[in-house]
Amino acid sequence: MFAFIQNMGPVQIVICIALILFLFGGKKIPELARSLGKAKNEFKKGLAEGAKESEEESSSEEQKKISE
């Protein structure tokens, strides 16, 4: 997915960082990083809850099959 990053040299990486700083500014980058971290945590939490609900549904279906 991010294979292009492996092909980047140090000069290209510095240019990308400078471009990001120019576009967003130094004060905005920590806010962006914080919001990305929160979004990542919420996504992981949602995945965990979905897996837990899926396990509960499958175990309840198994219990229904056994009781029948």
C-alpha positions in Angstrom: 0.0 0.0 0.0 2.7 2.5 0.9 5.4 0.9 -1.3 6.3 4.3 -2.8 7.7 5.3 0.6 10.3 2.6 0.4 11.5 4.1 -2.9 11.9 7.6 -1.5 15.3 8.9 -0.7 16.2 11.2 2.2 15.9 14.3 0.0 12.3 13.4 -1.0 11.4 12.7 2.6 12.7 16.1 3.7 10.8 17.8 0.8 7.6 16.1 1.9 8.0 17.1 5.5 8.7 20.7 4.5 5.6 20.7 2.2 3.4 19.4 5.1 4.8 22.0 7.4 4.1 24.7 4.8 0.6 23.5 4.1 -0.6 23.0 7.7 1.7 25.1 9.8 3.7 24.1 12.9 0.8 24.7 15.3 -1.8 22.6 13.4 0.3 19.5 13.0 0.1 18.3 16.7 -3.7 18.8 16.5 -3.9 16.7 13.4 -1.7 14.0 14.9 -3.8 13.9 18.0 -7.0 13.7 16.1 -5.6 10.9 13.9 -4.5 9.0 17.0 -8.0 9.4 18.5 -9.6 8.2 15.3 -7.3 5.2 15.2 -8.1 4.3 18.8 -11.9 4.6 18.1 -11.5 2.4 15.0 -9.6 -0.3 17.0 -12.2 -0.1 19.7 -15.0 -0.5 17.1 -13.2 -3.5 15.6 -12.8 -5.1 19.0 -16.5 -4.5 19.9 -17.6 -5.9 16.5 -15.5 -9.1 17.0 -16.9 -9.5 20.6 -20.5 -9.1 19.3 -19.8 -11.6 16.5 -18.4 -14.1 19.0 -21.4 -13.6 21.3 -23.8 -14.1 18.4 -22.1 -17.3 17.2 -22.0 -18.7 20.7 -25.7 -17.9 21.3 -26.5 -19.6 17.9 -24.6 -22.6 19.0 -26.4 -22.7 22.3 -29.8 -22.6 20.4 -28.7 -25.5 18.1 -27.6 -27.6 21.1 -30.9 -27.0 23.0 -33.0 -28.0 20.0 
